[in-house]
Amino acid sequence: MKNVYQTVRQPVLTEKSTILREETGVYCFKAHLNANKIEIARAVEELFDVKVADVRTCKVRGKNKRMGRFLGKRPNWKKAWVRLAPGSKEIDLFETN
């Protein structure tokens, strides 16, 4: 992956990820399906100017959905949990300028 904005797509903001972020400093992101842990760590370090200690990933299968009588499928995506190094600043996900 060349572009950091394609590697790390968006933060995952759920109740579980918010609790995890506040208690342990682990941030959850949607990542490109073909991105590996090293690329994700480099992208987060470059985007947010922090030091990454650890990255965990999993592939999330898209669900089958129906629109009336037609069957469709949501796309597969990758979830990445990024743990920051001790002493690193926090990532501000809700920046207001």
C-alpha positions as CSV (number, residue, x, y, z in Angstrom):
1,M,0.0,0.0,0.0
2,K,1.4,3.4,-1.0
3,N,-1.1,5.9,0.3
4,V,-1.6,6.1,4.1
5,Y,-5.2,7.3,3.6
6,Q,-6.0,4.1,1.7
7,T,-4.3,1.9,4.3
8,V,-6.1,3.4,7.3
9,R,-9.6,4.3,6.2
10,Q,-11.5,5.5,9.3
11,P,-11.7,4.9,13.1
12,V,-14.3,2.5,14.3
13,L,-16.4,4.3,16.9
14,T,-18.5,1.9,18.9
15,E,-19.2,1.6,22.6
16,K,-16.7,-1.3,22.9
17,S,-13.9,0.5,21.1
18,T,-14.5,3.7,23.2
19,I,-14.2,1.7,26.4
20,L,-11.0,0.0,25.1
21,R,-9.5,3.3,24.1
22,E,-10.2,5.0,27.4
23,E,-9.0,2.0,29.6
24,T,-6.0,0.6,27.7
25,G,-5.1,3.1,25.0
26,V,-5.9,0.8,22.1
27,Y,-7.5,2.4,19.0
28,C,-9.7,0.6,16.5
29,F,-9.5,1.5,12.8
30,K,-11.0,0.2,9.5
31,A,-8.1,-0.8,7.3
32,H,-7.6,-1.8,3.7
33,L,-8.3,-5.5,3.2
34,N,-4.8,-6.2,1.8
35,A,-2.8,-4.1,4.3
36,N,-0.5,-5.9,6.7
37,K,0.4,-5.0,10.2
38,I,3.6,-3.2,9.3
39,E,1.8,-1.0,6.8
40,I,-1.0,-0.2,9.2
41,A,1.5,0.8,12.0
42,R,3.5,3.0,9.6
43,A,0.3,4.7,8.4
44,V,-0.9,5.4,11.9
45,E,2.5,6.8,12.9
46,E,2.6,9.1,9.9
47,L,-1.0,10.3,10.1
48,F,-1.2,11.0,13.8
49,D,2.5,11.6,14.7
50,V,2.5,8.9,17.5
51,K,4.6,5.8,18.2
52,V,2.8,2.4,17.7
53,A,3.7,-0.5,20.0
54,D,1.5,-3.2,18.6
55,V,-1.1,-3.9,15.9
56,R,-3.7,-6.7,15.9
57,T,-5.9,-7.4,12.9
58,C,-8.8,-9.5,11.9
59,K,-10.9,-9.8,8.7
60,V,-14.6,-9.1,9.1
61,R,-16.8,-10.9,6.6
62,G,-19.6,-8.8,5.0
63,K,-23.2,-9.8,5.9
64,N,-25.7,-11.1,3.4
65,K,-28.5,-8.5,3.1
66,R,-31.8,-8.6,1.2
67,M,-33.5,-5.7,-0.7
68,G,-37.0,-7.1,-1.2
69,R,-36.6,-10.3,-3.2
70,F,-33.0,-9.6,-4.3
71,L,-30.0,-10.9,-2.3
72,G,-26.9,-8.8,-1.8
73,K,-23.8,-8.8,0.2
74,R,-21.9,-6.1,2.1
75,P,-18.2,-5.9,1.4
76,N,-15.5,-7.7,3.6
77,W,-13.2,-5.3,5.5
78,K,-10.3,-5.5,7.9
79,K,-10.4,-4.3,11.5
80,A,-7.1,-3.2,13.1
81,W,-6.5,-2.6,16.9
82,V,-3.5,-0.3,17.4
83,R,-1.8,0.0,20.8
84,L,0.3,3.1,21.3
85,A,3.7,3.0,22.9
86,P,4.0,4.2,26.5
87,G,4.6,7.9,26.8
88,S,3.1,8.6,23.4
89,K,0.4,11.2,23.1
90,E,-3.2,10.3,22.6
91,I,-4.9,10.4,19.2
92,D,-7.6,13.1,19.0
93,L,-10.4,11.5,16.9
94,F,-12.8,14.4,17.4
95,E,-10.7,17.3,16.3
96,T,-12.6,20.7,16.1
97,N,-10.9,23.6,14.3
